[in-house]
């Protein structure tokens, strides 16, 4: 594809399953910190309304927990009737700006510091040390029983049905970043010896069952995306060769698009972000003094600054592109018009971005109008990450302050 055609494709209308999108740009799910006590706030509605008004075709609401025991911490929302009206207001606000809206269906697995009632400890594929929850009284993550798995499948089904009924146009199943489904996929965290462990096909069993359950809830012409790691970013985790096999299984099972990502929150958070380290500000906003102390000791290893480069997942993503035909969403270092165009030129179907749209929600309108002259001034400091813990939620700290 030549550059002129690729540029035209970025901003041209496109169909994704049953959804008509005005262009190929997706606001990826980045936790907003705008759901106090699990309730979608006016700030959350305004955040996504602004993204839609700025020209993005599809904006993704982050961390739509499928159950109260699937939350990493207390102020995340889970999908239940009590928030239906607010979800509908959110969808209506995005639609009023000509955009479409997706919800990221998520479950944390063992990676949690949340203590819902009647749930003694978080559960994932295998018994493991839960360092994230250790200083909140949850040091051990349990292994999900078959009954737990069946219950969780029903929760994904019901959460997807709720979002569709509230007017959402798509759902994204979170299979990356070291949360529940990623924990099942990765050999690092999945040590099971039953039909859910061992071979890659077995480790993919639960993600594929979740996809089938969600499909049953939303119907055949409703877009289902999955966020999938290209690599976990450490020895013993998923590598690109494994990810390609995962993608082939998802393609066969009827996924509508795959959002390619990377990194394992518990091990390699900067593998996803790249750029400056937000550790100092994360410690500053940490309310648990013991956790803050431990972050001072262990955090420098986890949150090392790393060089930011445009399209930093491109080499691995191109290997995925060569292996599958399913629509692929390129994510990772898209922060300019040129990088959007190059992603199209490399054969990807959509581009997704987070930090660049937090910096400038009107980026897509400006880039489509001004062409190559558009400058997005995100400096990849990553301070938007700890800003989600501030009153009012995520923001570009360079523009709006906060620390």
ZIZI-V402316 format. One line per field, one symbol per residue. ss: DSSP state (H for helix, E for strand, C for the rest). psi: psi as a letter, one per 40 degrees, with the letter a starting at -180 (. if undefined). A space follows every 10 residues. Layout:
ss=???
psi=???
//
This chain:
ss=CCHHHHHHHH CCCEEECCEE ECCCEEECCC CCCCCHHHCC CHHHHHHHHH HHHCCCCEEE EEEEECCHHH CCCCCCEECC HHHHHHHHHH HHHHHHCCCE EEEEEECCCC CCCCCCCCCC CCEECCCEEC CCCHHHCCCE EEECCHHHHH HHHHHHHHHH HHHHHCCCCE EEEEECECCH HHHHHCCCCC CCCCCCCCCH HHHCHHHHHH HHHHHHHHCC CCEEEEEEEC CCCCCCCCCH HHHHHHHHHH HHHCCCEEEE ECCECCCCHH HHHCECCCHH HHHHHCCCHH HHHHHHHHHH HHCCCECCCC CCCHHHHHHH HHHCCCCEEE ECCCCCHHHH HHHHHCCCCE EEECHHHHHC CCHHHHHHHH HHHCCCCCCC CCHHHHHCCC CCCCCCHHHH CCC
psi=hidddddddd eiiihhbehh ieafhhhihh hdffghfehh iddddddddd dddeeidhhh higgheidef ididfiiihi ddeddddddd ddddddeeii hihhhihebe gieigiiehd iiiadihihg ddedeeegeh hihhiddddd dddddddddd dddddeeiei ihhheaeead dddddhedeh eieaeeibid dddedddddd dddddddeid ehhhiihhhd ideiheahid dddddddddd ddefidihhh aiihdedfde dddiaihedd ddddehdhdd dddddddedd ddfhiihhih feeddddddd dddieihhhh hgfhfidddd dddddeeidi iiicdddddg deddddddde aeehhhehef deeddeeeei heaiihddde ad.
//
